[in-house]
Every structure is written in structure tokens, then in C-alpha cells.
């Protein structure tokens, strides 16, 4: 057998081997991703999730998310009522806990969105459309001591020793300042103290004017 013929036979055998391997390679590189909504019952008082399809609970324990077919005994009483149906894009609901708390913690969104569309015509006749979505967060502002309260999140924001603090309960020395006189406002941030200078300039006078009007009304009654 000549060297040339041997070379041709080797090439043919190599081609057959490669063609036989190609289907297997193609099958191994095909990846199918299925996306869908995952249903949960969310018990918002204590951030507990239940997946009815998997019959699994998810809850926080000592700073770590746990899961199981049954809840720990101390959490059993929290699921007797108050659950709401939600849908998430993950099989691990705690991965979206920040989103869930913001949108469902108090039965509805904690924000209001406003969409503005602007059309700009350029010199060449082309038109550009710009759509801007602004998110507004609701607060009650107590101007006498710059205290904010987010009713949907049940969170207070206040200044202490030169630093802004937040929590569900005010320090005892500050509670007397929120018994009245709050002004309902909307801001474009989840951290109202970021707009404190703006709020003081625009809403503290509203509080002062409200007090003057009440005082004048009392004088008229006399």
C-alpha cells in the first residue's frame, strides 16, 4: 500500500470519527432555561414564606434563612392569619425579601410612581422621546425636631448625636414630639434625611403657618 493511499485512509477515518462525535457534542451544549412564576403565601408580620407547590416554609432564624416542611414551634402562631398570595421569579423567596417587604409588607406598595414623557424635535427633524419614571415615598414630617415617619414601613428616622438613626420605635425622649403637628409629604428617596435641607425649606414653614392659623382661629373664637 502506497504512502499516499495510507494518508487518504487515515483522513477518511478521522472524518468519520469527527462526524460521529458531533451529535454528542451538540446534545451536551444545549441548555434549556425555563422561566416562570413561583407562588408563595407571605406572612408579612414576621417575613415567613410558604410554597404550596413544594410544601416548604422559609423563615429567618438568628440571622440565617431556614427552610423546611414544618415551622419551628415559636413561629407556628404567626401563620394562623395574615397570609397574602404573591409571585416571585425565584425558588428561594428570601432572595427577593427586600422587594417583598417594600411592596407587600403592609398590603400594598409603599410608593407612588409618576411617569413623564417628553418629546424633543431636533433641527434635522428627528424626534427624541424621553420617558422618566419618578418614585415617590410617603412620610409624615415632624418639623419641630426633624423627625420622619414612613407609615407603610412603620419606620421612624431621627437625628441623634449628629447621626441619622432609624427604627420602628423612637427613643423615649423623642416620642413626645410626634403626638401632633405632622405634615404629610412625598419624597423621591427611601432615606428621607437625604432631602432634609429641601424638606426644612419647603415644609417647616407649612408647620409654622399651620400653627399661626390655629392660633388666630382660637383668638377669633374668644
CORJOSUL-V200909 format. One record per backbone hydrogen bond with DSSP energy under -0.5 kcal/mol. CO is the residue of the C=O (numbers start at 0). NH is the residue of the N-H. If there is no record, write none. Layout:
# CORJOSUL-V200909
co nh
CO NH
CO NH
This chain:
# CORJOSUL-V200909
co nh
1 5
2 6
3 7
4 8
5 9
6 10
7 11
8 12
9 13
10 14
11 15
12 16
13 17
14 18
15 19
16 20
17 21
18 22
19 23
20 24
21 25
22 26
23 27
24 28
25 29
26 29
28 30
30 32
31 33
32 34
36 38
37 87
39 41
39 85
40 42
40 49
41 43
41 83
42 45
42 47
47 42
48 57
49 40
49 51
50 54
50 55
55 50
56 67
57 48
58 65
60 63
63 60
65 58
67 56
71 74
71 75
72 75
74 77
75 78
76 79
81 43
83 41
85 39
87 37
90 92
91 94
92 95
93 96
95 99
96 100
97 101
98 102
99 103
99 104
100 104
101 109
103 106
107 105
109 137
111 135
113 115
113 133
115 131
117 119
117 129
119 121
119 127
121 124
125 121
127 119
127 129
129 117
129 131
131 115
131 133
133 113
133 135
135 111
136 186
138 140
138 184
139 141
139 148
140 142
140 182
141 144
141 146
146 141
147 156
148 139
148 150
149 153
149 154
154 149
155 166
156 147
157 164
159 162
162 159
164 157
166 155
170 173
170 174
171 174
173 176
174 177
175 178
182 140
184 138
186 136
189 191
190 193
191 194
192 195
194 198
195 199
196 200
197 201
198 202
198 203
199 203
202 206
203 207
204 208
205 209
206 210
207 211
208 212
209 213
210 214
211 215
212 216
213 217
214 218
215 219
216 220
217 221
